[in-house]
Amino acid sequence: MEGSDEDEPVGASSASQSDQHMTTTSRHHFGNSRDLGDSFSITIIESMKEDYGLFLWPCSVVLAEYVWQQRSRFLGASVVELGAGTSLPGLVAAKVGSDVTLTDNAIRLEVLDNMRRVSDLNELKCEVLGFTWGLWDAAVFNLKPKIILGADVLYDTNAFDDLFATVAFLLQSIPGSVFITTYHNRSGHHLIEFLMVKWGLKCVKLLDGFSFMPSNKASGLSGNIQLAEIVLNCESVK
């Protein structure tokens, strides 16, 4: 039998079916049933393949909850999420009224594609930008965030210097801007403190990530998660 124009290569079909089986969705609720005017849910697309950028990590859940609880700060704010991956914190920010740009490594096209899909799925208008820390192009210079988000971006010590250089650069774009990050308290804590000093940054708030989590959400998470708010150290900049 001769093939038609509608036939697909066996390899491509098998790969497509395999990818579908490896993909799952999860729904995350914010607010409660009594506050119908404010409550909402966000649907996340995850991949079960070994790709860190397509899996929802506990730090993202904690940061997203913080955005929800601090939603008055986010109304009308320009927000950039670094290393967004599945993008839950950034999507919550968009839902509560922020102008959001979701970013991840420029070479991770599958992750960037997933960010566009999940933004469309939740009917949110987020910009998606490939942004590799420490590499500067024209699009990066156009970013003017009031709030920078980063969930579990402090996991690879080899990338810390580029990350803090990027954060310092973005914080200089608007006076009073802030970097809000959640991270597992690992052995790199002293390196984090050193690099904050190096890049003229300071921590103005440090919280136990579980201190503000609702019990029904905290029960499904594990680890020693901290939340930090980091700003420019004006004394260092002068």
Beta strands, then each sheet from edge to edge (+ up, - down):
strand 1: 23-30
strand 2: 40-47
strand 3: 78-82
strand 4: 99-104
strand 5: 127-130
strand 6: 147-151
strand 7: 178-184
strand 8: 201-208
strand 9: 225-232
sheet 1: 1+ 2-
sheet 2: 5+ 4+ 3+ 6+ 7+ 9- 8+
end
